[in-house]
Amino acid sequence: MSSGPDESGRGQLASFRRLLTPAGQALLAGLAPYEPGQALQAAEAARRRGYDGALVSAALTQSRLRARAHAKLGEQAARLYFTPDGLEQATRAVVAARRAQRFAPFGVRRLVDLCCGIAGDLAHLAGAAEHAVGVDRDPLTCAVAEANLAVLGLADRVQVRRGEVEDLSLDGVDAVFVDPARRSSRGRLFRPESSSPPYSFVLDLAARVPATAAKLAPGIPHELLPPGAEAEWMSVDGDVLECALWFGPLATAQRRATLLPTGDTLVGDGSTPVPVGPVGRYLYEPDGAVIRAGLVADVAAGIGGRLLDATIAYVSADRAAATPFATGYEVLDVLPFGLKRLRTLLRERHVGRLTVKKRGTAVEPETLRRQLRLSGPNEATIVLTRVAGHQKVLLVAPLA
C-alpha cells in the first residue's frame, strides 16, 4: 500500500470531491466555454456568483481538461472527470473498445485492471467480464475513476481499489490488464523497465495469470517481445498509439497491426520475403502500425509490390491495388536529389504549396521549403527517400 497523500494531494482530493456536490455540479454546469487567456475573467465571474477560490480552481481545471479530452474521447468527455496525468495516459475510446472486444470471447469471470487510472479502459473492460476491479495507487485518481464509473452507470458493477499493484493478491483472478505509467515528474520514460510497474513485472504477471494483456509504448524493441506472446500495434487514423501485448489464450498471432476505427487487421511473423526493385508507376506508404509491426513486406506481397530499398518502408508497384494498410500514390516523376533541379521542376509546375514526405534522409521538410522559395497556385507532394541506396525525389499524386 502506498503512503498517504501529502498536504497538496489531500487538498486536491478534497476540492475534487466538492465538485461532486450539488454546488460543485452547478458551478461546472454554469461555466461558459473560455479561451486559456480568459481563465482569470472566468474565475472572477464564478467568485462573483459566490463560489470560493478552491472550488472555482477545481472547476476551471476540469473544464480545461474536458476540452482537451475531446480529441481522445469525443462528446463523452464533456461528462467525465480527469486529472492531467490521467488524461495524458488515458486510452482513446476506440482503442479501449477494441481491447475489450478481444477479452470478451474468453468467458472472463473476474478481471483486474492494474494501474486503472481514470477508468478509461476499465469502463470498457467491465463489459467483457462478469466482475471487474480497477487498482491504482493514487487517491485522487481512484476518486476520479469512481466518479467516471458513476457517470457511465457502472458504479454498482465495477470496483476501484487504492493500492500498490505489486502487492495485490490475484487469487481468483482469471484475466488481467495492466497499463504501466510511462511518465515521471521529469517527463516521458522510454525504457520499458523504467515504467511503473516495470516491464519485468508485466512478464512475471503473465506467468501468474496466463490471460494477461499489457499496454506498452509503440516503440518497444522487437527483441524485447517475449516468445509466445502476441504484439499488436494499434493506430487511429494513421497515428500509432500503442503496442498491446497479449499472453496465454489471448494471443492468436505473433505480430498484428490493427487500424482503427475501421478495424482492419494484418497478422504475420515478420518473415515474409519481398524483392527490392526500381520505382514503378505507383508508390505505397504503409500505415504506421504496419511499419512498427514489421509487416511492410506482407503489404508488399499482398499488392504484388516491392521495396525501393531493403531498409525503407516504401512499397512500389506497377499496377494500382486497393489495400487498407497503405496510402497509395501515382508516381509522376523521379529524379536524383538536388535542390536546383527540384526547384526548376516545381516552378515549371507553378507549385506554391508543397507536402514533403521523407524516409531515409536527413533533409528537414521546413528547411527544404524555405530553400525552394516556391510560389504559384498549385500544390504538390514529393517523397524524399532512398532507392537502391541512392537519394531520390519522387513527385507523386495521391490516388483517389
C-alpha positions in Angstrom: 0.0 0.0 0.0 1.3 3.4 -0.9 1.8 6.1 1.7 -0.9 8.6 2.3 -1.2 11.7 0.1 0.8 14.8 1.0 -1.0 18.0 2.0 -1.2 19.2 -1.6 -2.7 15.9 -2.6 -5.2 15.9 0.2 -6.2 19.4 -0.9 -6.7 18.4 -4.5 -8.7 15.4 -3.4 -11.0 17.5 -1.1 -11.5 20.0 -3.9 -12.4 17.3 -6.4 -14.9 15.7 -4.0 -16.5 19.2 -3.6 -17.0 19.2 -7.4 -19.3 16.2 -7.0 -21.6 18.1 -4.6 -24.7 19.9 -5.8 -22.8 23.2 -5.5 -19.8 21.9 -7.5 -22.1 20.4 -10.2 -23.9 23.7 -10.5 -20.6 25.6 -10.9 -19.4 23.2 -13.6 -22.7 23.3 -15.5 -22.6 27.1 -15.4 -19.1 27.6 -16.8 -19.2 29.1 -20.2 -16.5 28.0 -22.7 -13.5 30.2 -22.4 -10.1 30.5 -24.1 -6.9 29.9 -22.0 -6.2 33.6 -21.8 -9.7 34.2 -20.3 -9.2 32.0 -17.3 -8.8 34.9 -14.9 -12.0 36.5 -16.1 -13.9 33.2 -15.8 -12.6 32.7 -12.3 -13.6 36.2 -11.2 -17.1 35.7 -12.7 -17.5 32.5 -10.7 -16.4 34.1 -7.5 -18.9 36.9 -8.0 -21.6 34.1 -8.1 -20.5 33.2 -4.5 -18.1 30.3 -5.1 -14.8 30.1 -3.2 -11.4 30.1 -4.8 -10.6 26.4 -4.2 -13.8 25.2 -5.8 -13.5 27.6 -8.7 -10.0 26.5 -9.4 -11.1 22.8 -9.4 -14.0 23.6 -11.7 -11.8 25.5 -14.2 -9.3 22.7 -14.2 -12.0 20.2 -15.1 -13.4 22.4 -17.8 -10.0 22.8 -19.4 -9.2 19.1 -19.2 -12.6 18.2 -20.6 -11.9 20.4 -23.6 -8.5 18.7 -24.1 -10.1 15.3 -23.7 -12.5 15.7 -26.6 -9.9 14.6 -29.1 -9.5 11.2 -27.3 -12.9 10.6 -26.0 -15.3 12.6 -28.2 -18.5 14.1 -26.9 -18.5 11.8 -23.8 -15.5 13.9 -22.5 -17.9 16.7 -21.5 -19.4 14.4 -18.8 -16.3 12.8 -17.4 -13.6 13.8 -14.9 -9.9 14.0 -15.4 -6.5 14.6 -13.8 -3.7 16.0 -16.0 -1.7 12.7 -15.7 -4.8 10.6 -16.1 -5.8 12.4 -19.4 -2.2 12.1 -20.7 -2.2 8.3 -20.2 -5.9 7.7 -21.0 -6.6 5.3 -23.8 -8.7 6.6 -26.7 -12.3 5.3 -26.6 -12.0 3.4 -29.9 -8.8 1.6 -28.7 -10.3 0.7 -25.3 -13.4 -0.7 -27.1 -11.2 -2.8 -29.4 -9.3 -4.2 -26.4 -12.4 -5.1 -24.5 -13.7 -7.0 -27.6 -10.6 -9.2 -27.6 -11.3 -10.2 -23.9 -15.0 -10.8 -24.5 -14.9 -14.3 -26.2 -13.0 -15.9 -23.3 -15.7 -16.0 -20.7 -13.8 -14.0 -18.2 -15.3 -14.1 -14.7 -13.0 -11.8 -12.7 -10.8 -9.3 -14.4 -8.4 -6.8 -12.8 -7.2 -3.6 -14.4 -3.9 -2.7 -12.8 -2.9 1.0 -12.9 -6.5 1.7 -14.0 -6.0 5.5 -14.0 -9.2 7.4 -14.5 -11.1 4.2 -15.7 -10.9 4.8 -19.5 -10.1 1.1 -20.2 -11.8 -0.2 -17.1 -15.2 1.2 -18.2 -14.9 -0.8 -21.4 -13.4 -3.9 -19.8 -16.4 -4.1 -17.5 -18.5 -5.3 -20.4 -16.1 -8.2 -21.1 -16.1 -9.8 -17.6 -18.6 -10.8 -15.0 -16.8 -8.8 -12.4 -14.1 -6.1 -12.9 -11.9 -4.4 -10.4 -9.6 -1.4 -11.0 -6.5 -0.7 -8.9 -4.4 2.4 -8.7 -2.0 3.8 -6.1 -3.1 7.5 -6.2 -6.1 8.5 -4.0 -7.2 11.3 -6.3 -7.0 9.1 -9.4 -9.1 6.5 -7.7 -11.7 9.1 -6.8 -11.8 10.3 -10.4 -12.2 6.8 -11.6 -15.1 6.1 -9.3 -16.8 9.3 -10.4 -16.4 8.3 -14.1 -17.9 4.9 -13.4 -20.8 6.6 -11.7 -21.3 8.9 -14.7 -21.3 5.9 -17.0 -23.8 3.9 -14.8 -21.2 1.3 -13.8 -20.7 2.1 -10.1 -22.7 -0.9 -9.0 -20.8 -3.4 -11.3 -17.2 -2.2 -11.0 -15.0 -1.6 -8.0 -12.0 0.7 -7.7 -9.4 0.0 -5.0 -6.4 2.0 -3.9 -3.2 0.0 -3.6 0.2 -0.9 -4.9 -0.3 -3.2 -7.9 2.8 -5.2 -7.0 1.3 -6.2 -3.6 -2.1 -7.2 -4.9 -3.3 -10.8 -4.4 -4.5 -12.3 -7.7 -6.3 -15.3 -6.1 -9.5 -16.0 -8.1 -8.5 -13.6 -10.9 -8.6 -15.2 -14.4 -7.7 -12.2 -16.5 -5.5 -9.1 -16.0 -4.9 -5.9 -17.9 -2.0 -3.6 -16.9 -1.1 -0.2 -18.2 2.2 0.8 -16.7 2.9 4.5 -16.2 5.4 5.8 -18.8 5.8 9.3 -17.4 7.6 10.7 -14.3 8.0 14.1 -12.9 10.8 14.5 -15.4 8.8 13.6 -18.5 8.2 10.6 -20.7 10.0 7.3 -19.9 11.3 5.4 -22.9 12.9 2.3 -21.4 10.3 -0.4 -20.7 12.0 -1.3 -17.4 11.7 2.3 -16.3 7.9 2.3 -16.4 5.9 1.8 -13.2 5.5 -1.1 -12.7 8.5 -2.2 -14.8 8.3 -4.4 -17.8 9.8 -7.3 -15.8 6.7 -7.1 -13.6 4.5 -7.5 -16.7 6.3 -10.6 -17.7 6.0 -12.1 -14.2 2.4 -11.2 -14.1 1.7 -13.2 -17.3 3.4 -16.2 -15.7 1.0 -16.0 -12.8 -2.2 -15.2 -14.8 -1.9 -16.5 -18.3 -4.8 -14.4 -19.7 -2.8 -11.1 -19.3 -2.7 -8.1 -21.6 -0.5 -5.1 -21.3 -0.4 -1.6 -22.9 3.1 -0.6 -23.9 4.7 2.2 -25.8 4.7 1.6 -29.6 8.4 2.0 -29.8 9.2 -1.2 -27.8 12.1 -3.0 -29.5 11.1 -6.3 -31.1 13.9 -8.1 -29.4 12.2 -7.4 -26.0 9.0 -9.1 -27.0 8.6 -12.5 -25.2 8.2 -15.7 -27.2 4.7 -17.0 -27.3 3.1 -13.6 -26.8 1.2 -11.5 -29.4 2.3 -8.0 -30.1 -0.5 -5.8 -31.5 0.3 -2.3 -32.7 -2.7 -0.1 -33.0 -3.2 3.1 -34.9 -6.1 5.6 -35.1 -6.4 7.5 -38.4 -2.7 6.6 -39.0 -1.4 7.8 -35.7 0.3 4.8 -33.9 -0.8 4.9 -30.3 0.4 1.8 -28.5 1.7 -1.8 -28.6 -0.6 -4.2 -26.8 0.9 -7.5 -25.6 -1.4 -10.5 -25.4 -0.4 -13.5 -23.4 -1.7 -17.1 -23.0 -5.1 -17.8 -24.6 -5.4 -14.1 -25.6 -2.5 -14.5 -28.0 -3.7 -15.5 -31.5 -0.8 -14.4 -33.7 2.8 -13.3 -33.4 2.5 -9.8 -34.7 -0.5 -7.8 -35.6 -1.2 -4.4 -37.0 -4.7 -3.0 -36.3 -6.1 0.1 -38.0 -8.8 1.9 -36.2 -11.6 3.0 -36.5 -12.0 0.6 -39.4 -10.8 -2.5 -37.5 -8.7 -3.8 -40.4 -6.0 -6.1 -39.1 -2.9 -7.7 -40.6 -1.1 -10.6 -39.0 2.3 -12.1 -39.7 5.7 -13.1 -38.1 8.0 -10.7 -40.0 9.4 -13.4 -42.2 7.6 -12.7 -45.5 10.2 -12.4 -48.3 9.8 -9.4 -50.7 12.0 -8.3 -53.5 13.8 -4.9 -53.8 13.4 -3.2 -57.1 13.0 0.0 -59.1 10.4 2.7 -58.8 7.2 1.6 -60.5 4.1 3.6 -61.5 2.7 3.5 -58.0 4.1 4.1 -54.5 2.5 2.9 -51.3 3.2 4.3 -47.8 2.2 1.7 -45.2 0.3 2.7 -42.1 2.5 3.3 -39.1 1.1 0.3 -37.2 2.2 -1.9 -40.1 5.7 -0.4 -40.0 6.0 -0.8 -36.2 4.9 -4.4 -36.5 7.5 -5.2 -39.1 4.8 -6.3 -41.7 5.7 -4.0 -44.6 6.8 -7.0 -46.6 3.3 -8.5 -46.1 1.7 -5.4 -47.5 4.1 -5.5 -50.5 3.3 -9.2 -51.1 -0.4 -8.5 -50.9 -0.3 -5.9 -53.7 2.3 -7.6 -55.8 4.8 -4.9 -55.0 8.5 -4.5 -54.0 10.6 -2.4 -51.7 12.5 0.5 -53.0 15.3 -0.1 -50.5 15.7 -3.0 -48.1 15.7 -0.7 -45.1 13.0 1.8 -46.1 9.2 1.3 -45.6 8.0 2.4 -49.0 6.5 -0.1 -51.5 6.3 0.3 -55.2 4.1 -1.5 -57.7 3.5 -1.4 -61.5 -0.3 -1.7 -61.1 -2.7 0.1 -58.8 -4.0 -2.0 -55.9 -6.5 -1.3 -53.1 -5.3 -2.0 -49.6 -6.4 -0.6 -46.3 -2.9 -0.9 -44.9 -1.2 1.7 -47.1 -1.8 5.0 -48.7 -1.3 4.9 -52.5 0.2 7.5 -54.8 0.8 7.7 -58.6 4.4 8.5 -59.4 4.7 11.4 -61.8 8.4 11.9 -61.9 11.6 10.6 -60.4 14.9 12.5 -60.1 18.1 12.4 -58.1 18.0 14.7 -55.1 19.3 18.1 -55.9 18.0 21.5 -54.8 18.4 23.3 -58.2 16.8 20.6 -60.3 13.9 20.2 -57.8 13.3 23.9 -57.7 13.1 24.0 -61.5 10.7 21.2 -61.7 8.3 22.7 -59.1 8.5 26.2 -60.7 7.6 24.7 -64.0 4.5 23.3 -62.4 3.7 26.6 -60.6 3.8 24.8 -57.2 3.3 27.1 -54.2 2.2 24.6 -51.6 4.3 21.5 -51.1 3.8 18.4 -49.0 7.1 16.7 -48.1 7.2 13.1 -47.1 10.6 11.5 -46.2 12.2 8.3 -45.1 15.9 7.5 -45.0 17.1 11.1 -45.4 18.3 13.8 -43.1 16.6 16.6 -45.1 14.2 18.7 -42.9 11.0 19.5 -44.8 10.6 23.0 -43.4 14.2 23.9 -44.3 13.7 22.5 -47.8 10.5 24.5 -48.4 12.4 27.7 -47.5 15.3 26.9 -49.8 12.9 26.1 -52.7 11.3 29.6 -52.5 8.1 28.3 -54.0 5.3 30.4 -55.4 2.3 29.6 -57.6 -1.4 28.5 -57.3 -0.8 24.7 -57.5 0.1 22.2 -54.8 2.2 19.0 -55.0 3.6 16.1 -52.9 7.1 14.9 -53.0 8.8 11.9 -51.4 12.4 12.0 -50.3 13.8 8.6 -49.9 16.5 6.1 -50.9 16.1 3.9 -54.0 18.7 1.1 -54.1 20.9 3.1 -51.8 20.7 6.4 -53.7 18.8 9.6 -52.6 15.9 10.2 -54.9 13.0 12.6 -55.1 9.6 11.2 -56.2 6.9 13.6 -57.4 3.6 11.9 -56.6 -0.1 12.4 -56.6 -2.5 10.7 -54.1 -4.7 8.0 -55.6 -8.4 8.8 -55.4 
